[in-house]
Amino acid sequence: MIEFEPKYITFDMHGTLIRWHITDLTRERLADIVPADRMDEVLQSFKWQRLDEVLNPWKPFPDIIHDSLRKALERFDLPYRKADSQAIVDAIPTWGPYPEVPEALRTLASRYPLVILSNAADDQVMSNVEKLGAPFHAVYTAEQAQAYKPRYQAFEYMLKQLGCGPKDILHVSASPRYDLMAANDLGITHKVHVNRGFEPSTPGYGYHEVTLLSQVPPLLGL
């Protein structure tokens, strides 16, 4: 149980609430140019290149995807085709939630205001939010904050808009690297890691760990 009544429950969206298909889609798009025995290495390089890109000054979300894929492929002396990264950009707004998410969100929304802090762009984010099937008090993006998570500026923008402090919220994410480590460093005491297998656990950052969002309401007595 979480012995705490948050003013808001804040969420990462892609990979936490919205099913993250980027690995499968990238594998499919690159199958004709990446040797099978190198594919996993290329996909890992693309994954961590995206993290490196968002640590720099803000640039539009499509550029994050384009530049990350290009740099990852160049690292392996493989050709980059913008059509491949554009297909990823175009697909992300079409993705929907993990199966247990809508009901869990509705249960949480019966008591708490729900908030999203997403690295998505303004013109794509609501397409995903609408598929979640639950009410949200607010949806904030990296474009609005002019910074991507895990940069502090993204979290600080959200807290300023909400008019609360880091100890007033419960933050929920599937990503220690993008969310939970930075949240911890900023003083967000109450955190939940929805471990969907994307990243290793880092329990030293003081979060509750679950494997499904449906396990979060019982932590709050719902």
C-alpha positions in Angstrom: 0.0 0.0 0.0 1.0 3.6 -0.7 0.3 5.6 2.5 -0.2 8.8 0.7 -3.0 10.8 -0.9 -1.7 12.5 -4.0 -3.1 15.7 -5.3 -2.5 14.4 -8.8 -1.4 11.1 -10.3 0.9 11.8 -13.2 1.8 9.4 -16.0 4.3 8.8 -18.7 2.2 7.7 -21.7 4.1 5.8 -24.5 5.2 2.5 -23.2 3.4 3.0 -19.9 -0.2 3.5 -21.0 0.1 3.2 -24.8 1.5 -0.1 -26.1 4.9 0.7 -27.6 5.4 -1.0 -30.9 8.5 0.8 -32.1 10.9 -2.2 -31.9 8.6 -4.5 -34.0 7.9 -1.7 -36.5 11.5 -0.8 -36.9 12.5 -4.4 -37.3 10.0 -4.8 -40.0 11.0 -1.6 -41.8 14.7 -2.4 -41.7 14.5 -6.1 -42.5 15.8 -5.6 -46.1 18.9 -3.5 -45.1 20.0 -4.8 -41.7 21.6 -8.3 -41.6 19.6 -10.6 -39.3 22.6 -11.2 -37.1 23.0 -7.4 -36.5 19.3 -6.5 -36.1 19.2 -6.6 -32.3 22.3 -4.5 -32.0 20.9 -1.9 -34.4 17.6 -1.8 -32.5 19.4 -1.3 -29.2 21.5 1.5 -30.8 18.3 3.2 -32.1 16.7 2.9 -28.6 19.6 4.5 -26.7 20.2 7.1 -29.4 16.7 8.4 -28.8 17.6 8.9 -25.2 20.7 10.8 -26.1 18.8 13.0 -28.6 16.3 14.1 -26.0 19.0 15.2 -23.6 19.9 18.0 -26.0 18.0 21.3 -26.5 14.4 20.7 -27.6 13.7 20.0 -31.3 10.5 18.7 -32.9 9.6 15.1 -32.0 9.8 13.8 -35.7 13.4 15.1 -35.7 14.2 13.0 -32.7 13.1 9.9 -34.5 14.7 10.8 -37.8 18.1 11.8 -36.3 18.2 8.8 -34.0 17.6 6.2 -36.7 20.0 7.9 -39.0 22.8 8.0 -36.4 22.1 4.4 -35.3 22.4 3.1 -38.9 25.5 5.2 -39.6 27.1 3.6 -36.6 26.8 0.3 -38.4 27.7 1.7 -41.9 24.1 1.0 -43.0 22.0 3.2 -45.3 19.3 5.5 -43.8 16.0 6.0 -45.5 13.9 8.9 -44.2 10.8 6.9 -45.3 11.5 4.4 -42.6 11.7 6.9 -39.7 8.7 8.8 -41.2 6.7 5.5 -41.1 7.5 5.3 -37.3 6.5 8.9 -36.7 3.2 8.4 -38.6 2.4 5.1 -36.8 2.8 6.3 -33.2 -0.4 8.3 -33.0 -2.3 5.2 -34.1 -1.3 3.0 -31.2 -3.7 2.2 -28.4 -3.5 1.2 -24.8 -2.3 -2.0 -23.1 -5.4 -4.1 -22.4 -5.7 -3.4 -18.6 -5.1 0.3 -18.9 -8.5 1.9 -19.6 -10.3 0.3 -16.6 -7.4 1.0 -14.3 -7.3 4.6 -15.3 -11.1 5.0 -14.8 -10.7 3.5 -11.3 -8.0 5.9 -10.4 -9.9 8.8 -11.9 -12.8 8.1 -9.6 -10.7 9.6 -6.8 -7.7 11.5 -8.3 -7.1 14.0 -11.1 -5.0 12.2 -13.7 -2.2 14.0 -15.7 0.0 13.0 -18.6 3.5 14.2 -19.1 4.6 12.9 -22.5 7.6 13.3 -24.8 5.1 13.4 -27.7 4.4 16.4 -30.0 1.3 18.5 -29.6 -0.2 17.4 -32.9 0.0 13.7 -32.1 -0.6 13.3 -28.4 -4.4 13.6 -28.3 -4.8 10.8 -30.8 -3.3 8.5 -28.2 -5.0 10.1 -25.2 -8.4 9.6 -26.8 -7.7 5.9 -27.1 -7.1 5.6 -23.3 -10.8 5.8 -22.6 -10.5 7.8 -19.3 -10.7 11.4 -18.2 -7.6 13.4 -17.7 -7.2 16.7 -15.8 -4.3 17.8 -18.1 -2.0 16.6 -20.8 1.5 18.2 -21.1 4.0 17.6 -23.8 7.7 18.1 -24.4 6.8 20.6 -27.0 4.9 22.7 -24.4 7.8 22.4 -21.9 10.4 22.9 -24.7 12.3 20.0 -23.1 12.0 16.2 -23.1 12.1 13.9 -20.2 14.4 13.0 -18.5 15.4 16.7 -18.4 14.2 18.4 -15.2 12.7 21.2 -17.3 9.9 18.9 -18.5 8.9 17.9 -14.9 9.3 21.4 -13.6 7.0 22.7 -16.3 4.3 20.2 -15.3 4.6 21.0 -11.6 4.4 24.7 -12.4 1.3 24.3 -14.5 -0.3 22.2 -11.8 0.6 24.6 -9.0 2.0 21.9 -6.8 5.3 20.6 -5.5 7.2 17.3 -6.2 6.0 15.7 -3.0 2.3 16.3 -3.9 2.1 13.9 -6.8 2.4 10.2 -7.5 4.3 9.6 -10.8 3.8 6.4 -12.8 6.1 5.2 -15.6 7.5 2.2 -17.3 10.9 3.9 -17.7 13.4 4.4 -14.9 15.8 6.1 -17.4 13.3 8.6 -18.8 11.1 9.2 -15.8 11.8 7.6 -12.4 15.5 8.5 -11.9 14.9 12.2 -12.8 11.7 12.3 -10.8 13.5 10.9 -7.7 16.3 13.5 -8.1 13.8 16.3 -8.2 12.2 15.2 -5.0 9.2 13.3 -6.3 9.0 10.9 -3.4 6.1 8.8 -4.5 6.6 6.8 -7.7 5.5 3.6 -9.4 7.4 1.6 -11.9 5.1 -0.4 -14.3 7.8 -2.9 -15.3 6.9 -3.8 -18.9 10.4 -5.3 -19.5 11.9 -2.3 -21.4 14.6 -1.5 -18.9 16.1 -3.1 -15.8 14.7 -2.2 -12.4 16.6 0.3 -10.3 15.0 -0.2 -6.8 17.4 2.2 -5.2 15.3 5.0 -6.7 12.5 4.3 -4.2 9.5 3.3 -6.2 6.8 0.7 -5.9 7.1 -1.9 -8.7 4.1 -3.5 -10.5 3.8 -5.3 -13.8 0.3 -4.1 -14.8 -1.4 -0.8 -14.4 -4.3 -2.6 -12.8 -2.1 -3.3 -9.8 -1.9 0.5 -9.1 -5.4 1.1 -7.8 -5.1 -1.5 -5.0 -1.9 0.3 -3.8 -4.1 3.3 -3.1 -6.9 1.3 -1.6 -9.1 1.4 -4.7 
